[in-house]
Amino acid sequence: MAFASFKEILIDGLKNGYAVGQFNVNNLEFLQAIIETAEEERSPVILGVSEGAMKYMNIEYTAAMAKTAAEKATVPVILHLDHGSSFEVVLKCIRAGFSSIMIDASHYPLEENIAKTKQVVDACHVLGIDVEGELGRIGGTEDDISVDERDATLARPDEAVRLVKEAGIDALAPAIGSAHGLYKGVPVLAFDRLQEIRDLTGVPLVLHGGSGIPDEDIRKAISLGVSKINVNTENQVSFTKKIREILNNDQKVYDPRKYLGPAREAIKETVREKIRLFGSNNRA
């Protein structure tokens, strides 16, 4: 089937209390694992592609692989730009055939974030492409942030309303204390802020840095309006751990299929756990 509607899938999750996983694609084995597991679990799925992954795989190869996967799949599949940094990158993804876009202008002042995000929305909506925007700063694990500094990085509800209304985005990724990469400790999410943003904006919300957040916090975030959760690091860790295990145990292994195949299966188990945790299984 053709790529599914990003907005429709997320709104269904918002209405019915589940979240759809965005699982990032880093190579062919990641793509295969994600699609196969989504099929087995009867779950809609979002294929996230970062700019770094596009440079590694080539944007045309990436889009072609995803299109083939979607055409063969019997569950809804979405090809989503993850953290697009500029209008120029967005245009490249549109031309390549991406079905939805995330523009990340969150590091700019609010007025500039709104303007840059609206430029992307205006270009995408005429083509039927949905857009995710971001507000606040979603850190990386190298950040060492004090309580006061942390509060300053969180999305403000009043600014969230402005970004949603003035830019016209279809989904919002508000910074609520999650981070990309591996967490040093247990993340502390600002659920009160998340609830206020949900109540004020009414749009599907996105949780970035989903790897390593406790299950109970994931469930609570979904209950407060999160209908898309991004996962990448846990799949990378599972993939690499299996390869390292195989190569360490047998120095004679040289055929990539002998370690990439099992590594693909390791990703599948991680994706399966997340799909069931998010409640998107049996929703396709």
N, C-alpha and C positions, 0 to 999 in steps of 0.2 A: 504494500500500500504506500501511498505518498506520505510525506512527513505530516504529522498530526499538528493540531493547533495548540501552541504553547498556552495561550490564554484560556482556552476552553478546558484543557486538562487541569490547569491550576485552579480554576474556579470550581471545577467539580471536586477537587481535593478540599478546597476551602469549605464548600457546602457540606461535604460528607465526612469531614474529620480525618483526612489522611494527607500524606505528603508524597510527592513524586521525587524519586532520587535523581539528581544529576550526577552521573558517574563519568569522570573525565577519561577521555581516550588518549592514550600515549603511544600506542602502536596497534598493529592488527590483532594481537592476542587480547588486548584490553577490549577492543570492539567486539570481538567474537564472544568473550566471556560475558560482557554486559548484555548483549542481545540474546544469547542463549538462555541466560538466567531469567531475563524478563519474560521470554516466551514460556519457560517452564513454570514460572510463578504467575503467569497471566497478568502482568503488570505493565502499565505505561512506563516509558523510560525516556530520560533526557541524556543525550550524548553531549557532554561538555567538552569544548576544545579551547584551550588557552592559546595565546599568541606564541608562546614557546613551543607548544606541541605542534602548532601549524608550521613553524619554521623547521622543526625536526622532521615532520612527516611529509611536508609540502601541502599547501592548502588545497590544490586540485586533487591530489591523491586522497586526502582526508575526506573531502566532500564526496568523491566518487565512492569510496568505501562505505560511507554512511548512507548514501542514497541506495546503494545495492542492498545494504542491510535492511533499510526501511521497506524497500520494495518486496523483499522476501519475508519480512516479519508479518505476523498476524496480530501483533499488539501495537499500540500507538508509539511511534518513535519520533523524537524531536532532535534536530541538530542545532546546538546552541553555542554561540560565541561566548566564551567565559572571560570576563574582565577585559572587554575591548577598550583600548587606551585612546583611540582617536577616531574621528569621522572617517579618515582614510582607511583605517583597518576595517571599519564597519562596511564601507563600500566594497572592499575586496571580498568580504564574506558574503555579502548580498549577491555579488556577481558569481561567486562560487556555488551558491545555492543553499546557504544556511537558512534554516526555517525560523529562527528567532535569534535575538541579539541581546547581549548585556553590554551596556556602555557604562564604564566606571569613571565618572568624573568627580568622585567623592573627595579627592584630595584638593579640589579647587574650592574657593569660597562659594557659598550657597548660590548667589546670583549667577556665577559662571557655571556651576554644576547644572542649574536649571537650563541655562541657555544651550550648553553643549548637549545635554540630554534631549532637549526639545528638538534640536537640529537632527538628531538621530531618529527620534520618534516621527518627525515629519517625513523623513525620507523612507522610513520603513513601513509606516501605516498605509501609505498609498499602494504599497506592494503586498499588503496583507501580512506583513511580518511584525510580530509582537516584540516588545522591548521591556527589558528589566533594567532598572536604575539602582544606584546605590547611594546611601547617605551615611555619613560618619566614617570612621576609619576602622576597618577590620584588620587587626594586626597580624604579625607573624610571630613565631615562637621566640624570635630573638629579642622582641620588645621587652623592656623592663619598665613597666609603667606603674607609677604611684596611683593611689586612689583618686586624688584630684585630677591627675592627668588622664586616668582611665575614663572618668566621667566626661571629660572634655572630648574624648574620641567617640562617645556614644551618639547615636542618632537622636536628635531632638524632635519630639512629636510635632511641634508647630512647623518646623522645617520640612518634616515628612509630608505634611499636608500640602505645603507649597510645591514641593517637588512632584508629587503625584498629580495635583491639579494643573499646575502651570506647564509641566513638561508632557503630561498625558501618558505616563508610563503604564504598562499593564501589570507589572509586578515590582515590588520594592524590596531591596536587600538592606535592611537597617542594621547598623552596627550595634550589637547588644552585648558585646563582651566575648564573642567567639574569635578564633584566630585560625590562620592557615598553617598547615604543617602539624608537627607533633607538639602536644601540650607538655609543658614542664610540670604542671600540677593540674588540679581539677579546675576546669574553667567555671567562672562565676557569671552566669547570664542575667541580664537585667530584665526579668520577666514583667515587672510592673511597667517598664517603658514599652516593651513589646505589646502588651495588652492595650496600652493607651494609643499606640500607633495603629494597631488593628482597628480599634473603635473609631478613630478619627478619619482613617483613609478608606477602609473597606476593601482594599485591594489584596490579592494574595501576597503573602510575605515570604521572603527567602532567607534561609539560614546558611551562611557560608561557614566554612571550617567545621563541617559536620563530623570529621574524623576525630574520635577520641572524646566526644561529648557523652556523658553518662546516659544510658537508655531512658531513665526517668525524666531527665531534662529534655531529651528529644520528644518524648510523649507530651510533656507539658507545653513545649514550644508549638507543637502541632495543634494542641487544644486552644492555643492563643493566636491562631491564624497563620502559622507557617505551613505552606503547602508545597514548598520546594526546598530540598536539602542537598547541599553539595558535598560530595565525597570523592576524594582523590588519594590522599595520603595513605589511608588504610589499605587501599588496593595496591598501591606501589609497594608498601611494606610486605604484604602477603606475597606478591609476585617475586620480589627480590629475595625474600627469605627462602622460598622454595627453590629458586635457582641456586642460591648459595649452598643450601643443604645437599642438593643433588651433586653439584660439582665438588664439594668437599668430601663427599662419601665415595666418589668414583672418579679418579683422576683420568681415566681412560675415555670418559664421555666427551665426544667432540661434535656430534650431530645436534644442532640447535633445537631440532624438534623433540629431542629426548629430554630437554629441560624446559623449553618454552611451553610444551604441551601441559606438563604437570603444573607449571606456574600459572597457566591460564585457568586450570581447574581451581587453583587456590584463590584466584580473583573471584571466580564464580561463587565460592562459599561465602566470601565477604559480602558480595553484592546480594546474595540470597538473604543473609542475616539482616542487611539494611532494608531491603524491600519489605520484609516481614515486620521489622520494627516500625517502619514508616506507615504500614497499613495499606500499601498500594497493591499488594497481592490480591488476585481475583477481582481487580477493578477494570480489567481490559475486556 
